[in-house]
């Protein structure tokens, strides 16, 4: 009989998220954080992040969204940030953005 396979837990998957998100995405987020951080919170618009990512490595939206490369929040949460993604409801009109606040 072969080795028994165990199901993955969410904790197992979160532990490995940094191996799934490419370094060029993290580099783009870091660059925008560094540019705008002044001790409190930083707002990074999704469209600005995508522009920054494409300056580092040109990729298609299909590749970016299909691989869920913008789901990087757990990586930054593990490194001292509270990260929230905000998107407008049907009756609102603003650009999607990520809000970064240092953990206290």
C-alpha positions in Angstrom: 0.0 0.0 0.0 1.2 3.5 -0.8 1.7 6.5 1.5 -1.5 8.0 2.9 -2.2 11.5 1.6 -3.4 14.0 4.2 -5.7 16.9 3.2 -4.3 20.4 3.3 -5.5 22.8 6.0 -5.8 26.6 5.4 -2.9 27.0 7.8 -0.7 24.8 5.5 -1.7 26.8 2.5 -1.1 30.2 4.2 2.3 29.0 5.3 3.3 28.5 1.7 1.6 31.6 0.1 5.0 33.3 -0.3 6.1 30.6 -2.6 3.0 31.1 -4.8 3.2 34.9 -5.2 6.1 35.8 -7.5 8.8 38.1 -6.2 8.1 40.8 -8.8 4.7 41.3 -7.3 6.2 41.7 -3.8 8.8 44.0 -5.2 6.1 46.2 -6.8 4.1 46.4 -3.5 7.3 47.2 -1.6 8.2 50.0 -3.9 4.8 51.6 -3.5 4.8 51.2 0.2 8.3 52.8 0.4 7.2 55.7 -1.8 4.1 56.5 0.3 4.7 55.3 3.9 5.0 58.1 6.4 4.3 56.2 9.7 0.6 55.6 9.4 -1.4 54.0 6.6 -0.7 53.6 2.9 -3.4 53.3 0.2 -2.2 51.5 -3.0 -4.7 51.6 -5.8 -4.9 48.3 -7.7 -4.5 50.0 -11.0 -1.2 51.7 -9.8 0.0 48.4 -8.5 -0.6 46.7 -11.8 1.2 49.5 -13.6 4.2 49.0 -11.2 4.1 45.2 -11.7 4.2 45.7 -15.5 7.2 48.0 -15.2 9.1 45.2 -13.5 7.8 42.3 -15.7 5.2 42.7 -18.4 2.4 40.2 -17.8 -1.1 39.8 -19.0 -4.3 40.4 -16.9 -5.1 36.8 -17.6 -1.9 35.6 -16.1 -2.1 38.1 -13.1 -5.7 37.3 -12.2 -5.7 33.6 -13.3 -2.8 32.9 -10.9 -4.3 35.1 -8.2 -1.0 37.0 -7.8 -2.8 40.0 -6.3 -3.8 37.8 -3.3 -0.6 38.7 -1.4 -2.2 40.1 1.8 -1.2 37.1 4.0 2.5 37.7 3.2 2.4 41.3 4.4 0.2 40.3 7.4 2.9 37.9 8.5 5.4 40.8 8.2 3.7 43.4 10.4 0.9 44.9 8.3 -2.9 44.9 8.6 -3.9 44.7 5.0 -7.5 45.2 3.7 -8.7 45.1 0.1 -11.5 47.6 -0.7 -13.7 47.4 -3.8 -16.7 49.6 -4.5 -20.3 48.3 -4.1 -22.7 48.8 -7.0 -23.7 52.2 -5.8 -20.2 53.5 -5.1 -17.6 54.9 -7.5 -13.9 54.6 -6.6 -10.9 52.6 -7.7 -10.2 49.3 -5.9 -7.4 49.7 -3.4 -5.3 48.0 -0.8 -5.0 49.7 2.7 -1.9 48.9 4.6 -1.6 49.9 8.3 1.2 48.9 10.6 0.2 46.4 13.3 0.3 47.8 16.8 
